Amino acid sequence: MVLPIALAALALLAWSQTWIMVTLDDGRVLAVGGGLAAPAIPPLALAGLALVGALALAGVVFRVILGFMQALLGVGIVASAAFAFADPVLSAASAITDATGVEGSSSVREIVTQSASTAWPLAALVIGAASIVVGIGISATARQWPNRVRKYDALRTVDSSSGEGRDELDAWDSLSDGDDPTAR
């Protein structure tokens, strides 16, 4: 359960960094962060954190489902990072529009003289791929995880005289009736 938390934290770290450097025809250089280049990463990473909370409470069937969900979150991170890496100018278009007032992908491409991706989109791509592997691993090993103790199962005891299951409330009721439940 530590791996999905670490991967979500690393995805958020990668997202918070500069992803793209763009040089415009007037000589300005724009540094575009992951917030503009890959805005889907924070919700995906936060969903991964919520998934860990659900994973801590889930039974075997839901662990398998949550493992597949973790893998799908990884696919989303990979796709977001891959799109930013594959077309840095399009990923930086909103920042270029804010800086210049020029809109439209073809118009934005005309004023960009140079663009380069930093290592952070690749890091996010690797993090997403690792999330896929961890999700598949969760699903594949769901049956081998220790079973969690259910709240009320821990309170159940067996009445040796009748063989019926008794819980803690029955013991209190017995005490109220004048019967010592520890005398058995």
Salt bridges, closest charged atoms under 4 A:
ASP26 OD2 - ARG28 NE 2.90
ASP87 OD2 - ARG109 NH2 2.52
ASP179 OD2 - ARG184 NH2 2.58
